[in-house]
Amino acid sequence: MTRPVVKGAAYVLVHAPEMVMHYGTTCSSEREANPNSEFLKKVPNYLRTFEEAVKYAPNQAYIGNILPDELNNIPRPWYKNLIEDAKAEGKMGEIVPQDELYGVMKICDAFDLVMLEKEFSVNVKEKLAKKAYFSEQEIAKIKDGFDVSEIEKKLNEGAEPLYLNNKVVGCVKSAHATDKNLSAHVMAENIATKATAVLAAKNLVYRNNIPADSIEYIIECSEEACGDMNQRGGGNFAKAVGEVAGFVSATGSDTRGFCAAPTHALVIAAALVESGVFKSVAVVAGGATAKLGMNSRDHVNKDVPILEDCLGAFAVLVTEDDGVSPVLRTDIVGRHTIGTGSSPQAVMESIITKPLDKHGLKITDIDKYSVEMQNPEITEPAGAGDVPMANYKMIAALGAKRGDIEKAAMPSFIKEHGMPGFAPTQGHIPSGVPFVGAGRELIISGKISRAMIVGKGSLFLGRMTNLFDGISIVMEKNPGKAEETGAVSKEEIKGMVAEAMKEFASFLLNRK
């Protein structure tokens, strides 16, 4: 068996302010119930420009231009202390504007459901053609476009609009006349998820110089579901994403588990590689349009910009051991079992301390814990507090209770082993995986040795169970490829063969 390693990671944010208005559940539900509400009238004034989203420090951390810990050096509120020289292009990904998303949605449109206006089509083709990871054939899928009158006709028939600068530049049609699972709204959600996942997958292979056809399996782990009335979540986002990303040698499937799904997927990927079933597995997830502006009402009421204006996506590649990349320790996996219980202490013990105890490790032996990495500037105005900090306080308290650290050392432990939240509240996106890329770089550079990736999920949202969920895995420094012990050299083999032949010749000569 081979050790599974994290070969690369990529992160993408898509700034989609007008999708906040029309696809985010908070605004769309309000429009349906109270179309003339004061809240909806105020929303446009609280939406950020693309430039403001790019300069926002947590977004720069997400795409790898700064480390999460560097946020400690930037005064809060971060939305008032922007990084003026920030770039949309990142070390591990990029921030993409809304118009380019619509273009990628058309590239991903397998059933001609996306209609783009003629002039818009020309402009977005020119922009996307500048991206090195899109081929001419892919760009050609954005055809000449449609007249505005044709799009308006489809809107009157129930299609969902695509807005840019308060102007309709396209729409997404229903895929079936009566099936609600293939309605225009659901198709718009799913195509956006697919498109953002494709952007992450393409960034993964492009930025890490990985041949797209070397990937053998894809696990898609977002929170959306695609299917029809007979199988509402039948799938398969994984193969749909891989098809557009150029992963021609891969098969794949979807893994779901609310916010914990990405870490589940990471564990599965590591197991598949370590067992030898596949040599390289991509873990991919697109964004969730429904969660855009989820806390926008509270942001507007607190006079805070609507910070949930970005769709998040990521891709992580797990491969066979290369002797350099950090190892995923499949023997150090924490899990919240059905019998664990739902108390905070029981949850944290099951996913944090139990796997460490199994290997004689202390809480302090993990250099960085990547937990629910929600940006606190998003959650605090809504009354949810600083989610990462709450997790770190619980881990520190467990450490003090066990005697791994002194109680007085809890604040310093949190600062050293934790990090500020920096990920968008896209459900599955903040849960553990945002730090995989940065953690990989820190481990390779020798700045840290181990990181624990923690995924937690609230399963009650599906109304199937009240159980909680959680899983973790440790990523650590690669010890280098071990020398094979007991191996026989070529010269030794020659000697053994010669000796055997000599003995056989002697046997023949002495036969009676």
C-alpha positions as CSV (number, residue, x, y, z in Angstrom):
1,M,0.0,0.0,0.0
2,T,1.1,3.6,-0.6
3,R,0.7,6.6,1.6
4,P,-2.0,9.1,0.3
5,V,-0.8,12.6,-0.1
6,V,-2.3,16.0,-0.8
7,K,-0.8,16.8,-4.2
8,G,-2.5,20.1,-4.7
9,A,-5.5,22.3,-3.8
10,A,-7.4,25.2,-5.5
11,Y,-9.9,27.7,-4.3
12,V,-12.3,29.9,-6.2
13,L,-14.7,32.7,-5.2
14,V,-17.3,34.0,-7.6
15,H,-18.6,37.4,-6.8
16,A,-22.3,37.3,-7.5
17,P,-24.1,40.3,-6.0
18,E,-27.2,40.2,-8.2
19,M,-27.6,36.5,-7.5
20,V,-27.9,37.5,-3.8
21,M,-31.1,39.4,-4.8
22,H,-32.6,36.7,-7.1
23,Y,-31.3,33.3,-6.0
24,G,-30.3,33.7,-2.3
25,T,-33.1,32.3,-0.2
26,T,-33.3,35.2,2.2
27,C,-34.0,37.8,-0.5
28,S,-36.0,35.5,-2.8
29,S,-38.3,34.3,0.0
30,E,-38.8,37.9,1.1
31,R,-39.7,38.9,-2.4
32,E,-42.3,36.2,-2.6
33,A,-43.9,37.0,0.8
34,N,-43.4,40.8,0.8
35,P,-42.3,42.2,-2.6
36,N,-42.4,45.8,-1.4
37,S,-40.5,45.3,1.9
38,E,-38.2,48.0,3.1
39,F,-35.4,45.4,3.5
40,L,-35.5,44.6,-0.3
41,K,-35.4,48.3,-1.1
42,K,-32.2,48.6,1.0
43,V,-30.4,45.6,-0.3
44,P,-28.9,47.1,-3.5
45,N,-27.2,49.8,-1.3
46,Y,-25.4,47.2,0.7
47,L,-24.0,45.1,-2.2
48,R,-20.2,45.3,-2.8
49,T,-18.4,46.0,-6.0
50,F,-16.1,43.3,-7.5
51,E,-13.1,45.5,-6.6
52,E,-14.3,45.6,-2.9
53,A,-14.8,41.9,-2.8
54,V,-11.2,41.4,-4.2
55,K,-9.7,43.7,-1.7
56,Y,-11.5,42.1,1.2
57,A,-8.8,40.3,3.3
58,P,-10.7,37.1,4.1
59,N,-11.2,36.6,0.4
60,Q,-7.5,37.0,-0.2
61,A,-6.8,34.4,2.4
62,Y,-9.2,32.0,0.7
63,I,-7.4,32.1,-2.6
64,G,-4.0,31.9,-1.0
65,N,-2.5,35.4,-1.4
66,I,-2.2,35.8,2.4
67,L,-2.1,33.2,5.2
68,P,-5.2,33.0,7.5
69,D,-3.0,34.1,10.4
70,E,-2.1,37.3,8.7
71,L,-5.7,38.4,9.3
72,N,-4.6,38.9,12.9
73,N,-2.5,41.8,11.7
74,I,-5.3,43.6,9.8
75,P,-7.6,45.7,12.0
76,R,-11.3,44.8,12.0
77,P,-13.7,45.4,10.5
78,W,-11.9,43.9,7.5
79,Y,-14.5,45.4,5.2
80,K,-13.3,48.9,6.2
81,N,-9.7,48.0,6.1
82,L,-9.2,46.7,2.5
83,I,-6.0,45.5,1.0
84,E,-5.6,48.1,-1.7
85,D,-3.1,46.3,-3.9
86,A,-5.0,43.0,-3.8
87,K,-5.3,40.9,-6.9
88,A,-8.1,38.7,-8.2
89,E,-5.5,36.2,-9.2
90,G,-4.3,34.1,-6.3
91,K,-1.6,31.6,-5.5
92,M,-4.1,28.8,-5.2
93,G,-7.1,30.2,-7.1
94,E,-8.9,33.3,-8.2
95,I,-11.9,35.6,-7.6
96,V,-14.2,35.6,-10.6
97,P,-16.7,38.3,-11.5
98,Q,-20.4,37.5,-12.0
99,D,-20.4,37.9,-15.8
100,E,-17.7,35.3,-16.2
101,L,-19.8,32.9,-14.1
102,Y,-22.6,33.2,-16.6
103,G,-20.2,32.5,-19.4
104,V,-18.9,29.4,-17.6
105,M,-22.5,28.3,-16.9
106,K,-23.1,28.3,-20.7
107,I,-19.9,26.3,-21.2
108,C,-21.3,23.8,-18.7
109,D,-24.8,23.8,-20.3
110,A,-25.3,20.3,-21.6
111,F,-29.0,20.7,-22.5
112,D,-29.2,24.2,-24.0
113,L,-30.9,25.6,-20.9
114,V,-28.8,28.8,-20.6
115,M,-29.6,31.6,-22.9
116,L,-27.3,34.6,-23.1
117,E,-27.9,37.9,-24.8
118,K,-25.9,38.6,-28.0
119,E,-23.7,41.5,-27.0
120,F,-23.1,39.9,-23.6
121,S,-22.1,36.7,-25.3
122,V,-19.5,38.4,-27.4
123,N,-18.0,40.3,-24.4
124,V,-17.9,37.3,-22.0
125,K,-16.3,35.1,-24.7
126,E,-13.5,37.7,-25.0
127,K,-12.9,37.7,-21.3
128,L,-12.9,33.9,-20.8
129,A,-10.7,33.4,-23.8
130,K,-7.9,35.1,-21.8
131,K,-8.0,32.3,-19.2
132,A,-5.3,29.8,-20.1
133,Y,-7.2,26.9,-18.8
134,F,-10.1,27.2,-21.3
135,S,-9.6,25.8,-24.8
136,E,-11.0,27.4,-28.0
137,Q,-13.4,24.5,-28.3
138,E,-14.8,25.2,-24.8
139,I,-15.1,29.0,-25.5
140,A,-16.9,28.1,-28.7
141,K,-19.7,26.6,-26.7
142,I,-20.7,30.2,-25.9
143,K,-22.5,30.8,-29.2
144,D,-23.8,34.0,-30.8
145,G,-26.5,34.5,-28.2
146,F,-30.1,35.6,-28.4
147,D,-32.0,38.8,-28.9
148,V,-33.4,40.4,-25.7
149,S,-36.9,39.7,-27.0
150,E,-36.3,36.0,-27.2
151,I,-35.0,36.0,-23.6
152,E,-37.9,38.0,-22.4
153,K,-40.3,35.5,-24.0
154,K,-38.7,32.7,-22.0
155,L,-38.8,34.8,-18.8
156,N,-42.6,35.1,-19.3
157,E,-42.8,31.4,-19.7
158,G,-41.1,30.9,-16.3
159,A,-37.3,31.0,-17.0
160,E,-35.0,32.4,-14.3
161,P,-33.3,35.7,-15.1
162,L,-29.5,36.3,-15.1
163,Y,-28.8,40.0,-14.2
164,L,-25.8,42.1,-14.7
165,N,-25.8,45.8,-13.6
166,N,-29.6,45.6,-13.1
167,K,-30.0,44.5,-16.7
168,V,-31.2,41.0,-17.9
169,V,-28.3,39.5,-19.9
170,G,-29.7,35.9,-20.0
171,C,-31.8,33.3,-18.5
172,V,-32.0,29.7,-17.4
173,K,-34.9,27.7,-18.8
174,S,-36.8,24.8,-17.2
175,A,-35.6,21.4,-18.2
176,H,-39.1,19.8,-18.0
177,A,-42.7,21.1,-18.3
178,T,-44.0,19.7,-15.0
179,D,-41.1,18.2,-13.0
180,K,-40.3,20.6,-10.1
181,N,-36.9,19.0,-9.7
182,L,-36.0,20.2,-13.2
183,S,-37.6,23.7,-12.8
184,A,-35.8,26.7,-14.0
185,H,-34.8,27.8,-10.5
186,V,-33.4,24.3,-9.6
187,M,-31.5,24.1,-13.0
188,A,-30.0,27.6,-12.4
189,E,-28.8,26.5,-8.9
190,N,-27.4,23.2,-10.2
191,I,-25.7,24.7,-13.3
192,A,-24.1,27.4,-11.1
193,T,-22.9,24.7,-8.7
194,K,-21.4,22.7,-11.7
195,A,-19.8,25.8,-13.2
196,T,-18.1,26.9,-9.9
197,A,-16.9,23.4,-9.4
198,V,-15.5,23.3,-12.9
199,L,-13.6,26.6,-12.2
200,A,-12.1,25.0,-9.1
201,A,-11.2,21.8,-10.9
202,K,-9.6,23.7,-13.8
203,N,-7.6,25.9,-11.4
204,L,-6.4,22.7,-9.6
205,V,-4.8,21.1,-12.6
206,Y,-3.7,24.4,-14.1
207,R,-2.0,25.9,-11.1
208,N,-0.4,22.6,-9.9
209,N,0.7,21.5,-13.4
210,I,-1.2,18.3,-13.2
211,P,-2.3,16.5,-16.4
212,A,-6.1,16.5,-16.4
213,D,-6.2,13.0,-17.8
214,S,-4.1,11.6,-14.9
215,I,-7.0,11.9,-12.5
216,E,-8.9,8.6,-12.0
217,Y,-11.7,9.4,-9.7
218,I,-13.8,12.4,-8.7
219,I,-15.7,12.9,-5.5
220,E,-18.1,15.9,-5.6
221,C,-19.2,17.0,-2.1
222,S,-21.3,20.1,-2.3
223,E,-24.8,20.5,-0.8
224,E,-26.8,20.5,-3.9
225,A,-28.6,17.5,-5.5
226,C,-29.4,16.9,-9.1
227,G,-32.0,14.4,-10.4
228,D,-35.6,14.3,-11.5
229,M,-38.9,13.5,-10.0
230,N,-38.1,9.8,-9.7
231,Q,-34.7,10.3,-8.1
232,R,-34.3,13.7,-6.7
233,G,-30.7,13.4,-5.7
234,G,-29.6,10.7,-8.1
235,G,-26.5,12.7,-9.3
236,N,-23.9,12.8,-10.8
237,F,-22.2,16.2,-10.3
238,A,-18.8,14.5,-10.2
239,K,-18.8,13.2,-13.7
240,A,-20.6,16.3,-15.0
241,V,-17.9,18.5,-13.6
242,G,-15.1,16.1,-14.7
243,E,-16.5,16.1,-18.3
244,V,-16.1,19.9,-18.6
245,A,-12.8,20.0,-16.6
246,G,-11.2,17.5,-19.0
247,F,-10.8,14.6,-16.6
248,V,-11.3,12.1,-19.4
249,S,-9.8,9.2,-17.5
250,A,-11.9,9.6,-14.4
251,T,-15.1,8.2,-13.1
252,G,-16.7,9.5,-9.9
253,S,-19.7,9.9,-7.6
254,D,-21.3,12.4,-5.2
255,T,-20.8,12.4,-1.5
256,R,-23.3,14.3,0.7
257,G,-23.2,15.1,4.4
258,F,-24.1,18.8,4.8
259,C,-21.1,20.8,6.1
260,A,-19.1,17.7,6.9
261,A,-19.2,16.3,3.4
262,P,-15.8,17.7,2.2
263,T,-13.9,16.1,5.1
264,H,-15.8,12.8,4.5
265,A,-14.8,13.0,0.9
266,L,-11.1,13.7,1.9
267,V,-11.1,10.6,4.0
268,I,-12.7,8.5,1.3
269,A,-10.2,9.8,-1.3
270,A,-7.3,9.0,1.0
271,A,-8.6,5.5,1.6
272,L,-9.1,4.9,-2.2
273,V,-5.6,5.9,-2.9
274,E,-4.0,4.1,0.0
275,S,-5.8,0.9,-0.9
276,G,-4.6,1.1,-4.5
277,V,-8.1,1.3,-6.0
278,F,-7.2,4.6,-7.7
279,K,-3.9,6.4,-8.0
280,S,-5.3,9.9,-8.0
281,V,-8.7,11.2,-6.6
282,A,-10.0,14.8,-6.9
283,V,-12.3,16.1,-4.2
284,V,-14.4,18.9,-5.7
285,A,-17.3,21.1,-4.6
286,G,-19.1,24.0,-6.2
287,G,-21.0,26.8,-4.5
288,A,-24.6,27.2,-3.3
289,T,-26.6,30.0,-4.7
290,A,-29.3,29.5,-2.0
291,K,-26.8,30.6,0.7
292,L,-26.0,33.9,-1.0
293,G,-27.0,36.7,1.3
294,M,-28.2,34.2,3.9
295,N,-27.6,36.7,6.7
296,S,-28.3,39.8,4.6
297,R,-31.2,40.9,6.7
298,D,-29.0,41.2,9.8
299,H,-26.2,42.8,7.8
300,V,-28.5,45.5,6.5
301,N,-30.0,46.0,10.0
302,K,-26.5,46.4,11.5
303,D,-25.4,48.7,8.6
304,V,-22.8,46.1,7.4
305,P,-22.2,45.4,3.8
306,I,-23.7,42.1,2.5
307,L,-20.6,40.0,2.8
308,E,-22.2,36.8,1.6
309,D,-21.9,37.8,-2.0
310,C,-19.5,35.1,-3.2
311,L,-20.1,31.6,-4.3
312,G,-17.3,29.4,-2.9
313,A,-15.7,26.4,-4.6
314,F,-12.6,24.2,-4.1
315,A,-10.7,21.2,-5.4
316,V,-8.2,19.0,-3.7
317,L,-6.1,16.3,-5.3
318,V,-5.1,13.2,-3.4
319,T,-2.5,11.0,-5.0
320,E,0.0,8.2,-4.3
321,D,3.0,9.2,-2.3
322,D,5.5,11.5,-4.1
323,G,7.8,11.7,-1.1
324,V,7.2,15.5,-0.7
325,S,3.5,16.3,-0.3
326,P,1.8,16.1,3.1
327,V,0.5,12.7,4.0
328,L,-3.2,12.1,4.9
329,R,-3.1,9.8,8.0
330,T,-6.0,7.4,7.4
331,D,-5.1,5.8,10.8
332,I,-5.8,9.1,12.6
333,V,-9.4,9.7,11.7
334,G,-11.9,11.1,14.2
335,R,-15.6,10.3,13.8
336,H,-18.8,11.2,15.4
337,T,-20.6,7.9,15.6
338,I,-24.3,7.3,15.9
339,G,-23.8,6.4,19.6
340,T,-21.6,9.4,20.5
341,G,-24.3,11.8,21.6
342,S,-24.7,15.4,20.7
343,S,-23.2,17.3,23.7
344,P,-20.4,19.7,22.6
345,Q,-17.9,17.8,24.7
346,A,-18.8,14.4,23.4
347,V,-18.7,15.7,19.8
348,M,-15.3,17.3,20.2
349,E,-13.8,14.3,22.0
350,S,-15.0,12.0,19.3
351,I,-13.5,13.9,16.5
352,I,-10.5,15.6,18.2
353,T,-9.1,13.7,21.2
354,K,-10.0,10.1,20.5
355,P,-8.0,9.7,17.3
356,L,-5.1,11.4,19.0
357,D,-5.2,9.2,22.0
358,K,-5.1,6.1,19.8
359,H,-1.7,7.2,18.7
360,G,-0.4,8.6,21.9
361,L,-0.6,12.2,20.7
362,K,-1.5,15.3,22.7
363,I,-3.7,18.1,21.6
364,T,-0.5,20.2,21.3
365,D,1.0,17.8,18.8
366,I,-1.3,19.2,16.2
367,D,0.1,22.5,15.0
368,K,-3.0,23.8,13.3
369,Y,-6.7,22.9,13.6
370,S,-8.9,23.7,10.7
371,V,-12.4,23.7,12.0
372,E,-15.6,25.5,10.8
373,M,-13.7,28.4,9.3
374,Q,-16.6,30.8,8.8
375,N,-15.7,34.4,8.5
376,P,-16.8,36.0,11.8
377,E,-17.7,39.3,10.2
378,I,-20.5,37.4,8.4
379,T,-21.8,35.4,11.4
380,E,-21.4,37.9,14.3
381,P,-24.0,40.5,13.0
382,A,-26.5,37.6,12.8
383,G,-25.9,36.6,16.4
384,A,-24.0,33.4,15.7
385,G,-20.7,34.7,17.1
386,D,-17.2,33.8,16.0
387,V,-17.7,30.1,15.0
388,P,-14.0,29.2,14.7
389,M,-13.1,30.8,18.0
390,A,-15.9,28.8,19.7
391,N,-14.4,25.6,18.3
392,Y,-10.9,26.6,19.4
393,K,-12.1,27.4,22.9
394,M,-13.6,23.9,23.2
395,I,-10.4,22.3,21.9
396,A,-8.3,24.3,24.4
397,A,-10.7,23.4,27.2
398,L,-10.3,19.7,26.4
399,G,-6.6,20.2,26.4
400,A,-6.7,21.8,29.8
401,K,-9.0,19.1,31.2
402,R,-6.6,16.4,29.9
403,G,-3.5,18.2,31.2
404,D,-2.1,18.7,27.8
405,I,-1.9,22.5,28.5
406,E,-2.3,24.7,31.6
407,K,-5.6,26.5,31.9
408,A,-3.7,29.8,31.9
409,A,-2.2,28.8,28.5
410,M,-5.6,28.4,26.8
411,P,-5.5,31.9,25.1
412,S,-1.9,31.3,23.7
413,F,-2.9,27.8,22.6
414,I,-5.9,29.2,20.6
415,K,-3.7,31.8,18.9
416,E,-0.9,29.4,18.1
417,H,-3.0,26.4,17.0
418,G,-6.1,28.2,15.7
419,M,-6.6,30.9,13.0
420,P,-9.2,33.5,12.2
421,G,-12.2,32.4,10.1
422,F,-11.9,33.5,6.5
423,A,-14.3,31.3,4.4
424,P,-17.7,32.3,3.0
425,T,-20.7,30.8,4.8
426,Q,-21.5,28.5,1.9
427,G,-22.4,25.6,4.2
428,H,-19.9,22.9,3.1
429,I,-17.2,25.4,1.9
430,P,-16.0,26.6,5.4
431,S,-15.8,23.2,7.0
432,G,-12.1,22.2,7.4
433,V,-11.0,22.2,3.7
434,P,-10.3,25.9,3.2
435,F,-7.0,25.4,5.1
436,V,-5.8,22.3,3.2
437,G,-4.0,24.4,0.6
438,A,-2.3,26.7,3.0
439,G,-1.6,23.9,5.4
440,R,0.0,21.9,2.6
441,E,2.4,24.8,1.8
442,L,3.2,25.4,5.5
443,I,4.0,21.7,6.0
444,I,6.2,21.5,2.9
445,S,8.1,24.6,3.9
446,G,8.7,23.1,7.4
447,K,6.8,25.8,9.3
448,I,4.3,23.3,10.7
449,S,4.4,19.5,10.9
450,R,0.7,18.5,11.4
451,A,-2.7,19.9,10.8
452,M,-6.1,18.4,11.6
453,I,-8.9,18.9,9.1
454,V,-12.3,18.9,10.9
455,G,-15.7,18.7,9.3
456,K,-18.9,19.1,11.2
457,G,-22.5,19.0,10.0
458,S,-26.1,19.5,11.2
459,L,-28.0,16.6,9.9
460,F,-31.4,17.7,11.3
461,L,-31.7,20.2,8.4
462,G,-32.8,17.3,6.2
463,R,-35.5,16.3,8.7
464,M,-34.4,12.7,8.6
465,T,-32.5,12.6,11.9
466,N,-31.6,14.8,14.8
467,L,-28.1,13.4,14.9
468,F,-25.0,15.6,14.6
469,D,-22.1,14.7,12.4
470,G,-18.4,15.1,12.5
471,I,-15.2,13.7,11.0
472,S,-11.6,14.6,11.0
473,I,-8.3,13.5,9.5
474,V,-4.7,14.5,10.1
475,M,-2.4,15.9,7.4
476,E,1.3,15.7,8.3
477,K,4.8,16.1,7.0
478,N,5.9,13.6,4.5
479,P,8.9,11.5,5.9
480,G,10.1,10.9,2.4
481,K,9.9,7.7,0.4
482,A,11.2,4.9,2.6
483,E,14.0,2.7,1.4
484,E,12.9,-0.8,0.7
485,T,14.2,-3.1,3.4
486,G,15.2,-6.7,2.6
487,A,15.5,-5.9,-1.1
488,V,18.0,-7.9,-3.1
489,S,20.5,-6.1,-5.4
490,K,21.1,-7.1,-9.1
491,E,24.6,-8.3,-8.3
492,E,23.3,-10.5,-5.4
493,I,20.7,-12.0,-7.8
494,K,23.5,-12.8,-10.3
495,G,25.5,-14.4,-7.6
496,M,22.6,-16.5,-6.4
497,V,21.9,-17.7,-10.0
498,A,25.5,-18.5,-10.6
499,E,25.7,-20.5,-7.3
500,A,22.5,-22.4,-8.2
501,M,23.8,-23.2,-11.7
502,K,27.1,-24.4,-10.2
503,E,25.3,-26.7,-7.7
504,F,23.1,-28.0,-10.5
505,A,26.1,-28.7,-12.7
506,S,27.8,-30.5,-9.8
507,F,24.6,-32.6,-9.4
508,L,24.7,-33.6,-13.0
509,L,28.4,-34.6,-13.0
510,N,28.0,-36.7,-9.9
511,R,24.8,-38.5,-11.0
512,K,25.2,-42.3,-11.2
